[in-house]
Amino acid sequence: MRKLFTIAALLCLGAVFAQETGTIAGKLLDKESNNQPLPFANVVVQGTSKGSSTDFDGLFEITDIPAGTYTIEFSFTGYQTVEIPNVVVEADKVAVVDATMGATAAALEEVVIKVITSREREEALLIEQKNAVEIKQAIGAQELARKGVSDAEAAVTKITGVTKQQGEKNVFVRGLGDRYNSTSLNGLPLPSDNPTYKNITLDLFSSDIIKTIGVSKVFSSRLYGDVAGANIDIESKEIVGKEEFKVSISTGINTETVGEDNFLVADGANGFGTGLDKDFPLTDLTQYNFENSLDPDAQSSQFNSSIAISGGKKFDIGENRLSVFLVGGFDNSYQFKDGFSKQINATGGFSRNLDVQQYEYNVSQKLMGNFKYSFGNGNYLALNTIYIHDNTQSVSDYFGQQDSVSDDAERPTFIRRQQTNNNNVFINQLLGYFNINDKLTLDFGGSYSNAQSDEPDRRQNTFLRIDGEFRTTTGSAGLNHRFFSQLDEDDIAGKAIITYDLNTSDSDDTQKINNIELGVNYRNTERQFDFIQYSTNFNSQILVDRNNIDALFNQQSIDDGTFSLVTDRGRADNPNALTPFFYSADRTIISPFGSTTLSLVDNLTVSLGLRLDNVEQTVDYDTELISSVSNPPSGPTGVIEENYILPSMSLKYNFSENSILRLAGSKTYTLPQFIEVAPFLYEDVNFSRFGNPLLQASDDYNVDLKYEWYPKSGEIIAITGFFKYIDFPINTIEVNSAGNDISFVNTPEATAFGAELEIRKDIFNNDIGEDANGNNKLTAGLNISYLNTNQTLEDVDTDELTVRYTNDEDELSGASDLLINADITYNINRPKYDLLSSLVFNYFSDRIFTIGVAGRENIVETGIPTLDFINKLKLGEHFGISLSAKNLLNPDFKLTQDTTAGETIDLTTYKKGVNISAGISYEF
């Protein structure tokens, strides 16, 4: 690349007339980011008025320098100034000068300012995307701040083809939901924090611990093969300059919540989400030994708040360096939803018509430590450790018609459900990278993670209003219950990758990629999930005060024979009545893989990969439905033993340096997840869900074609076409049962194809002031995704569930035909202040929530637009102010369903409210 740069410069000079001047050109590297290019640095020829700055690739060029000998000075805020003496400039020739810069404590004491590493910048990530052979996209810390993104989940929804479905914890990529995606941290897999999901909840990762998030929608041999949508890789944040310390505090309100004077909070857990005992409380069903009240607390002040503290330092140890970066934070938020929940039959008759008021409080704490020891030429060892605690407390009141309780319209139903989900995630990673020699590198790492997800003391009470008074229900003890569950999951993973550079020392272009890569992955995941439900059996309808439920549910009522406690194993006289149900799961994946990347001709690069995933997965269970461990077993063990051979190919053709065509193809697979296999019955007010031990894995085939054009640094116009074929896809479906339960089944086949458009453009970027020491910049971004999905709906004979689909074929659930993300940002940069204002817009079109069965049509989530307004003001070098208003349009969130007569019925509707927040920060 340097030789091409030199030749181009010489040709340009030769095109002019001969003169007694020359050129200085070269590349500047950043010691603080393992010798990556350092953009925006100043380059000055001392003793002259000549100078320049490095571009996004770290390159610079200074022309028309009179022949002579000079000293070249490189400077960058927060970095040690570098001087290169005795640079000889000859007429009509180019002097090539390369240099490396690093930060120093002295420099930072003079100018206390945060220096952002190149990989956090939007422009640098675009350069990385342009230079990569594979198709990839990423969002960095700079873009997260500009768009007011608070966590990893919100971040990835700004990327083309990625969206979030209401009621689901994680994202959909190109219409494919949680089971089709995978999540990793620094290239190593992460465990799930929730028994319902495959992937860890992305909103647990707040933006202040994120350096970048990469979304790989194209499979490569480095990835585990259990992915058809995308792998989402979070890169944890590191210290940037020599040392830093920052404190941020914010507070805010939700417009739907702040005025609620009687906001209900479940008794037990405190404001930090702690204090609720997760252990199963009863040793005797004749003793009412529950610690927490059935009557929720009330409060009248709901202010969201957060505080984050981060800081670190780099220590020079001889020629080597130790970097330490620590982050701690606290967040809480309130949400009130006032709406309704309905269920209809095919003709539109109601079997449920409930008014709903839901009160939700979420609180989380996080701690992260990043320790990195750099030595030699780009070698390092890094230890990352993250602890995340997330607690959600909700109280939901339902009132109205619920036929499963009473089909008498004169006897409406009241249901109160109090639920706490408490999650703890502990992640430990050791990462390393060694340059063994000029040709050979080793990339390795290992991780141990533990996830604990508890649902301690879920309380649900169901009463009937009869003649103006509330009474308990009879006939089903589970209508009044307390539920306890514990999930403990250990995840061990490792990787080792050796790369051999095939370029020769006399290669005419060192920028060409020619290498062979060999590696191996190992992952073992063990999950233990235990649960028990204590139900209340009334022999008659007893008068109850719904505002003082504890007056009835107590030890005195047991002693008087008013009710008895039972479990799904039996009554107090059953010796096994208090034995918890469970499912236990074990999955081991061993994966050798290899790839080669070859620059075949000047403009063509091809990467070919092959991966072998040896998968062994076993799920044993003993639940209220069936058991795989009873003697004899009443249900089959969920076992998968497969060897998956997974080829992948990426082709990159450069029409020019900034005009690129890419083609990719691969085969992957989709495993049924633990909870999808375990026949554990989870009961909600609106549904019940159980697993299917006969569920089978899917095979996935993927093709992508993408064209990218980079008009100038920081800008891109790209269009992508893609196609996916899924053999035996897994669906969430409503099965034929008395309660219309939800389970998981295979369908014969599915396809997905579509197109994505991405545009990022600087509308203007004007320097101002006599010394050009300020600028005004307006930037716009737009990405649009069109998706067409189709699947054959037939009841396959590989399981024992009977499903009668309403339609013969349909779209995939969760897939929107149209996704739009747009943003416009105005930045005013001055020596004494920096103001950034952004409008961020998102829209998704209607999408299937659940597929229609038994003559009923699909339940559809209606498309909605959202609009956020973000403002950030930096005053001087230390002080920052932020003000944001999110969800400004405050649309109705709706689920709808059509009747056989063509009428559209709203099943669920509520508003989320506008979130308004203000914050301050100080950098020391």
N, C-alpha and C positions, 0 to 999 in steps of 0.2 A: 504494500500500500504506500509505503514511504517513497519507493522508487517511482510509482505512478504519479504521486503527488509532485515529486521533483520534476519529472518529465513534463507534466502539464504546466508547471510554473515556467519552465524553460521555453516551452512552445509559446506561451503567452508573451514572454519577454521578447522572443525572437520575432514575433509578429509586429512589434513596434519597431522603431528605428534604433540602431545601435547607439548606446549611450554609456557613460562611465558610471553606471549604477548597477547594483545587484539586489538580491533578495535574501531574506532570512526566513526560514520556515521550519516547522517541527511539531512536536507533540509534547504536551504536559500531562504527567501522571499524578495521581493522588495517593500518597503513601497511606492516608487514613482509611482508604477503602481498597486495600490490597492492589494498589497500582492500577486502579481503574482510571479512565480519562477524567481530567479535571476541567470542567467548563467554566466560562465567565471570568477566568483569571486575566489580570492585566499583564501585558508584555511590552516593555519599553526599551528602546535603544538609547542608552545613556549618552548624554551630550548632544542629542538631536531632538527634534519634535516628532520623530517617528515612533509609532506604537500601534498596538492592536490588542485584541482579546481572543482567548481561545473559544472555539465553538463547542457544540455539544459532544463532539468526538475528541475534545482536547487539542484540536489542531489549530494552528495559527499561521499567518503569512504576513510579512511586512515587506513591501516593495519599494522600489526607487530609493534605495539607500546608497549614498555615494560610496565608492570604493574606499576601503580603509579597515582599521581594526577597532572593534567596539566591545563594550561590556553590555550583555543582555540581562535585564532585570525582570524577574517574574514575581508578581505580588498578588495576594488574595487575602481577603479579610479573615483574620483569625489564623493565618498560616505564616510560617517563617518565609521571609523574602529570600529568594534565591538569585544569586548573581553568577553569570557565566562569562568570565573574562576572555580576552584574546580571540574573539570571533572575527575571522578574516572574511571580509566581503570583497569579492572580485567582480569586475564588470561583467554583466551578462551571465552571471552564474548564481546558483542558489546554495547558500550555506544552511545545512540542516542542523538544527539544535534541538535536542530532546532533553527534558529535565523532569525531575520528580520533586514534589513539594510535600511538606508535612507540617502539622500544627505544633506550636510551642506554647508553654505556659506564659512566657513573657509576652508574646503577641496577644494572647487572650486577655491578659491583665490590662493592656492598653485599650483594646476594643472588645468589650464584653458583648458578643453577638453570637448567635447560634449559626453554625455553618452546616448547611444541609448537604448530606452526602448525595452523590449524583443519582443513586438508585431510588431515592425518595422523590425525585423530581419527575414531573410528567414527561418532559422532553427526553430525559435519560431513559425512561422506560420505553418510549417510542423507538429510540435508537436500538435498545436491546431487542425489541420486537422485530425491528427491521433486519438486524444482523442474524437473528436466529434462523435455523433451518426449519424447525417445526413451526406450526401455526400456534401462536400464543398471544394472550392478552394479560395485562396486569394493571392494577391501580395502586398508586403509591401514597405516602403520607401527605404529600403536597396536595394532591387531588382530593383526598379525604377531607382535609381542612377546608379547601375551597368550596366543597359541596355540602359542608356541614354534616358530614357522615360521623356517626357516633360509634359504630361497631362494624364487625366484619360482615354481618348479614346485610346491613344497609349498603355497605360498600359494593358487594358483588352484584346487587340489583342495579347498579349504575352501568354494568357491562352489558354489551349487546347480547340479547337472547336469554337473559337471566331475570327471573321475576320471583315474587313471594306470594304464596296463596294464603288467604286468611284462614285461620284455624290450623295451619300446618306450621311446624317449628322451623323447617328449613326451606331452601329455595328450590325452584324448578329451573332447569337448564334445557332450553330447546324443547320444552314441554315434558321433560323427564324429571320425576320427583326424587325424593330422598333415597330410595332404594337403588336408583341408577347412578348416584353420584358418590364421590369419596372426598374425604377431607384430610389434610395433612398439615403439620407444622414443621417448617424447615426441612421439608422432604420426607419426614417420617410420619406414619399414620397416627391418627388420634382415636381414642375410644369414644363411645357414645355416653352422654350423661343422662340419657332418658331411655327407659325400657321400650318405648314405642318407636324409637328411631334408630337408623343405622349410624348416622353421623352425629357428631357433637353439635350442639346448638351454637350457631355462628354468632349470635348476639352476645354470647359470653365474652367474646374477644373485643374489648373496647379499642378505639382508634389510637389511644396513647401507648398501646403495646404492639402496634402494627407498623412495620416498615413498608412492606408491600403485600399485596394479595394477588397471586397469579391464578388465572382460570384457564386450565388446559382442556379445551373442548375436543382436542384430538389426542388419541391414545399414542403413547410411545412406550418402548420396552422398559423404561425406568419405572413406570407406574404399575401398581397392582392392577390386575386385569378385571377386577370386579367394578367396572365403571363403563357406562354407556353415555352418560350425559357429560360430566366434566369432573376433573379433579381440582379441588380448591385448595391451594397451598398458601398458608399464612407464613410470612417471614417475620420473625420477631424483631423488634426494634433494638438498635445498638446505639451507643454513644457516638456522636458525630464529631464534635471538636475535641479539644484537649480535656475540657471539663465543662460541666453544665449543671444547673439546678433550676427547676421550674416548679411553681405552685399555681394551680388553676382551681378556681371555685366558681360554681354557677348555681343559679336557682331559676325556677320557672313554674308555670301553671299550665293546666289543661283546661280549656274553656268549658268542656262538658263536666268537669270534675270539681273545679275550684269552688263553685257555688253550692255544692251538695252539703247541706248542714248536718245530715245524718248518715255519714259515710261509715259503712259497716266493716269491721275488721275481725277476723276469726280470733278467738281467745287462744292463748298459748304462746305463739312466737312473738318476739319483741320487734322493735323497729329495725334491728340489725339482722333479723331473720334467724335468730338463734333462740334457745330456751325451750324448744319443743322436743320432748323425749321421743326418739324414734323406735325405742324398744316396744315389743308387744307387751301390753300392760297386764293382762289377766292370767292368773294361775288357777282360777276357779270361776266357773260361769255363774255361780250363785253370789259372787261378790262384784259389786259395781265399782271397780277401782279405776275409774278413768279420771285423769288429772284435770282435763280441760272442760270448760263450760260449753254447753250446747247453745248458750245465748251469746251472740257476738257482741263485741264492744262497739262503741260509736264515737266518732270524732267529727269535727267541723272545719278543720284546717288541713288542706291537702296541697302542699307545695313540694314540687320536685326539686331535688338538689343533687349536687355531685361535687366531689373534691378529688383532685389528682395531684400527686407529688412524684416527680421524676428527677433523676440526677445521676451523675456518674463522673468518672475520671479515667484518664489514661496515664499509666505509669511506665516510664522507660526503664527497662532492665537491661543494661548494656545496650546492645544493638537491637534488642527485642522489645516487645511492648505488651503490657497487660491492660485490657480495657474492662471496666466495670460499669454496668448500667443497671439501675434499680428503678422500679415503678411500683407505686401503691395507689389504690384508689377506692372510692366509695360512691355508689350511685343509688338513688331511690326514685321511684315514680309511682303516681297514682293514676288509675283509669276507672271511670264510671261509664257504664253502657246501659242505656234505657231503650228497650226495644221489645220484640216479641219473637216467639219460636212456634212454628206451625208444622204439622204433618198432614198430608192429604192422601186420599186414594186416587185411583186413575181418573175418576169423574169429578174430583174436586171436593169431595166430602172430607171434613176435618176429623182426624183422630187425635190431634193435639192442637190446641190453640191457647198458648200461654203468654201472658205478659211477663217480661223478664227485666229484672234490674240486677246488674252485676257490678260488684265492687272489687277491684283488684289492686293489690299493692305488691310492687316488686322491689327488691333490694339486693345489691350485690357488692362484694368486696373482691379485690384482686391484688396479688403480689407477684412481681416478676423480677427475677435476677438473671442478668446476662453477663457471663464472664468469658472473655476471649483473650487467648495468649497467641500473639502473632510473632513468628520468627522466620528467619531465612527469607527466601524469595516467594512470598505469598503463602507460606505455610501457616497453619493455625490449628489450635485446639480450642473448642468452645463448649461451655456448659450453660445450658438454658434450663431454668426451673420456673414453673408457673403454678400458682395456686389460685383457683377461682371458686368463690362461694356465691351461689345464686339461689334466691329464695322468693317464691311467689305465693302469696296468700290471697285467696278469693272467697267471697261470699256471694252466692247467687240466689235470688228469690224468684220463684216461678208461681204464677197464679192464673187459673183458668181451667180449660177443658183438657183432661188427660185421660183418654179412654182406657188405658192400661190400668188405671187406678179406679176410675168411676166413669161409666158411660151415661150417668144421670146429669143432665145439664143443670138441674137444680142443686146439685152437690159438687161445686167446683173444687179443684185440687189446689192445695198450697204445698210447694216443695222448697225447702231450704237446703242448699248444699254448700258446705264449708270445706275448703280444700287447701292444703299446703303442699307444695312440691319443693323439696329441699335438695339441692345438688351441690356436691363438692367434687372438684376435679383437680388432680395433682399430676403435673406433667414434668418429667425429667428427661433431658436429652444431653448426650455427649456427641459432639460433632468434630470431625477433623478433616483436614485437607493437606496433603503432602505433595510437593514436587520432588519426586524421587530422583529424577535427573531431567535433562532437557527434553526428553521424549515421553517420560512416564509420570503419570500422576495417580494418586490414590485419594478417593473421596469415600469416607466411611462415617458411620454413626450408629448409635444405639439409643433406645429409649425404654423407659419404664413409666407407665401411666396408670393411674388408678382413678376410677370414677365411681362415686357413690350417689345414688339417687333414691331418696326416701319420700314416701307419701305417708307421713305420720298423722294418724287420727283424722282421716277424712270423715266428716259427719254429714249424714243426709237424713232429713226428717220429712215425712209426708203426712199431711193431714187433709181431712175433708171439712168443708164448711157446710154444716147442716143446720138449717133454721137460724142462721146468723152466728153460730158458734162453731169453733173448730174442734174436731175430734180425730183421734188416731184411726188408722186403717187396720183392717184385719185381712187375713187370707194370705199375706205375703210378708214374712218377717223382714225380708231384705229392703222393704220400703223405708224402714228406720234402721240405719246401720252405722257402724263405725269401722273404718277400713284402715289397715296398716300394711305397708309394704316396704321392703328393703332391697335395693339392688347394689351389688358390689361387683365391679368388673376390673380385672387386671389385664393390661395389654403390654406385651413385650415385643419390640420390633428391632430389627437391625438391617444394616445395608453395608455393602463394600463394593466399590466400583473402581476398576483400573482402566485408565484411558491411555492409549499409546498413539502418539502423534506421528503420522505417516509423512509429514512434510520433510523434505531434505533441506540440508543447510544452505544449498545453493538454489533453493526454490525462488522463482522470480516474483512471487507474491506471498508474503508470509501471512496475509489475511485469509487465504484460502483454508477451508476446513477439510482436512483429510485425517481421519483417525479410526481406531478400532476401540470399542468399549466392551468390557466384560464385567459382569457383576452378579451379585446374588442378594436376594431379600429374604428375610425370615420374619414371620409374625405369628404370635400365639395370643389368642384372646380367650379368657375364661370369665364367664358370667354366672353369678348365683343370684336368683331372684326368689325371695320368700314373701308370702303374703297370707293374711288372715282377715276375715270379716266377721265382726260380732253383730249379729242381727237381733232385733227386738221383736218378740212374738207376743201380740196382744190377742186375748181370747174374745174381747168385745171392744166396741168403740168407746174410748175413754175421753172425757172432756179435757182439753188442753189449752193453755194460754200460749199462743205462738210467740209472745214476747217474754215469756218466762217458762221456757221448755224444761229447765232444770227442776222446776217444781214437780214434774211428773217423772222424769227420767232420773231415778236415784235409787239408792239401796232400799229405802222404805217401800218402794213400789215392788221390788223383787220379793221382799219379805212378806208383803201383803198378797202376793200372787197376782198383782195387776199385770205384770208381764214377766217373761223369762228371756234370758239371753241364750242364743244358739249360734252355732257356726255351721258352715256347709258340711262339716263332718258329723254333726249331731248335737244332742243336748248335753246337759251337765253330767248325765249318767253314762255317757260314752267316754271310755278312757282315752280315746284318740281325738276327742272334740277340740282340744287346744293345740293339736299338731298342725303347724302351718303347712299350707300348700306351697309348691315351688316349681320352678323349672331351672335346670342347670344346663349350660351350653359350653362347648369347647370347640374352637376352630384353630387349625394350624395351616399356614400357607408357607411353603418353601418354593422359592422362585429363582432359578438361574436364568440369566438373560444375556444377550449380547447384541451389539449393533455396530454398523460401520457407516461412516459418513465420508463421501468422496466428492470432491470437486472435479467432475469428469471433464468439463471444458470450461472456458473462461466464465461463462454465465450460468452454468448448470451445476447444482449441488443435489446429491441424492443421499438420503439416509434410510438404511434398511435395518429393521430390528426383528428379533425373535425372542419370545419369552415363554417359559414353561411354568405354569402355576400348578403345583401339586396341592390339592385342597382336601382336607379332611375336616368335616363338620358334623358334630353330634349334638342333638338336643334331647335330653331326658326330662320328664315332667311327671308331676303328680298333682293334678288340679281337680277342681270341683266337677269337671266334665268327664275326663278319662285319665288313665295313667299308663305310662310306659314302663314303670318299675314295680307295679303290683304283681302278684303271683296268683294266677297268670296275668300278663299285661292285658289291659283293656283297650290299649291304643298302640300304634306303631311308634318306634323310635325315629326321630327325624335325623336321618343319616345321609350325608352326601360325601362320596369319595370319587374325585375326578382328577384327571390330568388334562389341563387346558393348554393347547399349543396355540400361541397368540402371535401372529405375524403383524408387522406394522411397516408402513412406508411413508416417507415424506420427500417431496420433490420441490426444489426451489429454483426458479428461473428468473434471472435478473435481465429485464429488457435494458435497464440502466441501473445506476446505483440506487435511484429512488423509485424505480418502477419494477414491481416484483409480482410474479405469479407463483402460487403455491398449490400443490396437490397432495392430499394425504388419504390413506386408507388403512383400515385395521379391523381386527376381530377381537371382541371382548366377550365377557359373560356377566350375568347378574345372578348373584346368590340370593335365595330367600333369607331374610333376616331372622334372628333368633325368635323375636316375638311373633313373627309371621308363621313360624312353624309350631310354636308352643300353644296348645289349646287352652290357654288361660283366658277366662272370661272377665273382661273389664267392663263394668257397668257405669254408664253416664246417664244423665237425665234424658238426653236426646237419642242415645244409641247404646248398644252393647256390642263388644268386639271380641272375637276369639281367633286363635291361630289354626293353621291347617298343616298337620305333620306330613301330609303327602304332597306338599308343594314342591315343585321342581325348579331347577335353575334354568335361566334363559341364555341363549346365544345371541350376540349382537354383532352386526356388521355395519361399518361406518365409512363414509366417503365425504371428503371436504375439498372444495376448490375455492381458492381465495385470490383476489387481486388487490394489491396495495400500492398506493401512490403517495409519496411523501413530498409535497410541493416545496417545503422548506422545513428547517428544524422546528420541532414542536407541532407540526401539522400532519394530518393523514386523511386520506380518502380511501376507503376500503369497501369491497363488496365480496360477500361469501355466499356460496351455494353449498348445501349439505344434504345428505341422504342417509337414513338409518333403516335397517331392517332388523326386527327383533323376532326371533323364533321362540315361541312359547312365553310371551311376556306375562308378568305377574300383575294382577289388578286387585285393588280394593273394591269389594263388591257387596251388595246387600243380598244375602242368601234367602232362600225360601224357608221361613221359620215363623213360629207364632209371634215372636218379637221383632221380626225383620232385622235380625242381627247382621252385623258387618263381619266379613271374613276375607280371606285372600285365596284367589284361584288363578290358575293359568288359563289363558286363552290361546287360540292357535297361532296367531301371528299379528304383527303390527308394523306399520311403516311411518316414518316421519321425514318430511323434506321441507326445505324452506330456503329463504335468502335473508342475509343480514347486510345492512348498510351502516357504515361508520364514517362520520365526518368530524374532524377537529380542526378549527381554523382560527387564526388571529385576524380579527376584523381590522384593527389598527394597533400599532405599537409605536408611540411617538415619544422621542426624547424631548425634554424641555429644560429651560434654564440656560444661562450663558455657558456653563461648563457641562451641559447635558447630564446634570447630576440628579435628574428625576425623569419620570416618564408616566404616561397614561396608556393603559392597555385594555383593549376589549377583546375577549376570547369567547368563542361559541363552540358548543359541541352538540352533536346529534347522532343518535343511533336508533335504527329502526329494524325490527325483526318481523318477518312474515313466516308463519309456520302452518303446514298442512299435515295433520296426523290422521291415521286411519287404522282401525284394528278389526279383525274378524271376531264376532261375538258368538261363540259356540260353547256349550257345556262339555268340556273335555272329560274323558273317562279315566284320567289318571288319579282322580281323587274321589272321595265319597260324598262330596257336596253337590246338591242339585241347584242349579241356577237357571231360571227362565228369563232370558234377556228380552227386553221389549223390542229392540232393534237387532237386525242381523249384523250390522257393522256400525261403528261410531268412532268419534275422535278419542284420543287418550285423555283421561281425566287430568286436570291441572294444566292443560295445554291451551294457551291463548293464541288465536290466529295472528294477532297484531300486538307488538310491544313497542313503545316509544319512550326513549329517554332523551331529554334535551336540557341544556344548561347554557347560560350566558353569564359571564363574569367580567366585571369592570374593576380594574385595579389602578389606584392612584398612588404612585410611589414618590415620596419626597424625602429629603435628608432627615427631617424631624418626625415624619409620620408615614404610615403605610395603611391605606384603606382598601379593603376588598369587599365587594358586594356581589352576591350570586343569586340568580333565580334558577331553581332546579325543578324540572317538570318530568312527570312519569305518567304513563297511561298503559293499561292492559285491557284487551277486549274480553268479552264474555268467555268463560271456560267451564268445562264440566267439573262439578264438585264430586258427585257420585253418579255412576252409570245406572240408567233406568232398568228395572226388572219387573216381572209379573204385571205387565201392562202399564206400569207407571213410567213417565218420561224422566229424562235426566234431571237431576238437581243441578242448577247452573249458578255459578258465582258471576254476578254482573260486572262488567268492566267499569273502572272508575279512573278519573284523573287525580293526581296529587301535585301540589305546588308548594315548594319551600323557598323561603327568602332568608339568606344567610349574610350576615355582616360581621366583619372582623376589622378592628382598628388597632394598629401597633403604634404606640407613642414612644418615640426615642428608641433606646436599645433594650429596655427592660419591661415596659408596661404594656399590657394588652387588654382590650375590651371586646366582647363578643355579644351580638344580639341576633336572635333567630326566631322565625315564626314558621313552623312546619305544619303541613296539611292545611294550608290556607283556604282551600276550596271546601274543605270539610264535607265531602260527599257522603251519601248514605251507602253503607256496606250492606249488600243484599244477597240472599240466596233465593232463587225463584224456581218454580216448576210448572210446566204446562200440563193442562188436563186433556182428556181425549177430545173435548170440545174446542180445543185451541185456546182456551183462556190461560193467561199467565198469572199465577198466584205467588205473592211474596211470602216466603217461608220464614225468613229471618231478616231483620233490618235493625241497624243501629248506626249512630255516628261516633267516630273516634275523637272528635274535638280537635281544636287547634292547639298545638303545643308551642307556647311562647317562653323563651328562656333568655337570660342575660348572665354574663360571666365576666370575671376578671382573671388575669394571669400576670405573674411576675417572674422574669428570668434573672437570676442572680449572676 
